[in-house]
């Protein structure tokens, strides 16, 4: 199983804020800069699917921090399990002001397939009534 956990960084400089990339803002424009997965179509699709399962919108303080491939990627496409929780800004220390402190009891996981991601991307490419920034 392959896994990426954005909460652990070997070098503090690796944990710096993400640079602005306006081409990706349409995926999840209101989430914190630390929300790396939401800036990818797989994470945005997972967020949309989780909101559908829960029946309500996720807080903008919620973002995914761990991604895992479920299965053997050598045997073909495999689903991806994303885990996240709500965060609050740190009030002291070197990461003061950044959304890095997890809130207890808010952790959620969701599995997205390649089909889920393709459906999300197809829905994003449809013309909509409002202009994207």
C-alpha positions in Angstrom: 0.0 0.0 0.0 1.4 3.4 -1.0 0.6 6.3 1.4 1.3 10.0 1.6 0.8 11.8 4.9 1.1 15.6 4.6 1.3 16.1 8.4 4.8 14.7 8.5 7.7 16.6 6.9 11.3 15.6 7.3 12.5 19.2 6.6 10.5 22.2 7.9 11.1 24.0 4.6 9.1 21.2 2.9 6.0 22.2 5.0 5.9 25.8 3.8 2.7 27.1 2.4 1.8 26.2 -1.2 2.2 28.9 -3.8 -1.0 30.3 -5.3 -2.0 28.5 -8.4 -5.2 30.1 -9.8 -5.6 27.3 -12.4 -6.5 24.9 -9.6 -8.7 27.1 -7.4 -11.9 26.0 -9.2 -11.5 22.5 -7.6 -11.8 23.7 -4.0 -11.3 27.5 -3.8 -12.1 28.1 -0.1 -9.8 25.5 1.6 -6.6 26.3 3.4 -3.3 26.3 1.5 -2.2 23.2 3.4 -5.0 21.3 1.7 -2.8 19.6 -0.9 -5.2 16.8 -2.0 -8.1 19.2 -2.6 -6.1 20.9 -5.3 -6.0 17.7 -7.3 -9.0 16.3 -9.1 -8.9 13.1 -7.0 -9.1 15.0 -3.7 -11.8 17.3 -5.0 -13.8 14.3 -6.2 -13.3 12.7 -2.8 -14.5 15.9 -1.1 -17.6 16.0 -3.3 -18.3 12.3 -2.7 -17.9 12.6 1.1 -20.3 15.6 1.1 -22.8 13.4 -0.8 -22.4 10.6 1.7 -22.8 12.9 4.7 -25.7 14.8 3.2 -24.2 18.2 4.0 -21.3 20.4 2.9 -17.9 19.9 4.6 -16.5 22.8 6.6 -13.8 24.8 4.8 -11.6 23.8 7.8 -11.8 20.1 6.7 -9.1 18.8 4.4 -7.5 15.5 3.5 -4.1 14.8 4.9 -3.5 11.2 3.9 -3.9 9.4 0.6 -3.5 5.6 0.2 -3.8 3.3 -2.8 -6.0 0.4 -1.9 -4.7 -2.7 -3.6 -1.8 -3.5 -5.9 -1.2 -0.8 -8.5 0.8 -3.4 -10.5 -2.4 -5.2 -11.3 -4.2 -2.3 -12.8 -6.1 0.8 -11.6 -6.8 0.8 -7.9 -9.1 2.9 -5.7 -7.6 5.6 -3.5 -8.6 6.1 0.2 -8.3 9.7 1.4 -8.4 10.5 5.1 -9.0 14.0 6.5 -10.3 16.0 9.4 -11.1 19.5 10.4 -8.1 21.7 11.4 -7.7 24.9 13.3 -4.8 27.4 13.0 -1.8 27.0 15.3 -1.7 29.7 17.9 2.0 29.5 18.7 5.3 28.0 17.4 6.9 28.0 14.0 3.6 27.2 12.2 1.6 29.9 14.0 -1.4 30.9 11.9 -1.3 27.8 9.7 -4.2 25.4 9.7 -2.3 22.4 11.1 -3.9 21.5 14.5 -6.4 18.6 14.0 -9.8 18.8 15.8 -10.6 15.6 17.7 -13.6 13.6 16.5 -13.7 15.1 13.0 -11.7 12.5 11.1 -13.4 11.0 8.0 -12.2 8.7 5.2 -13.6 8.0 1.7 -12.6 5.7 -1.1 -12.6 7.1 -4.7 -12.3 5.1 -7.8 -10.9 6.2 -11.2 -14.6 6.3 -12.4 -15.4 8.8 -9.6 -12.5 11.0 -10.6 -13.4 10.9 -14.3 -17.1 11.8 -13.5 -15.9 14.7 -11.4 -13.6 16.0 -14.1 -16.4 15.6 -16.7 -18.8 17.6 -14.6 -16.1 20.3 -14.2 -15.6 20.6 -17.9 -19.3 21.2 -18.6 -20.2 24.9 -19.2 -21.8 26.5 -16.2 -23.8 29.6 -15.5 -21.1 31.3 -13.5 -17.7 32.2 -14.7 -14.7 30.6 -13.0 -12.1 33.0 -11.6 
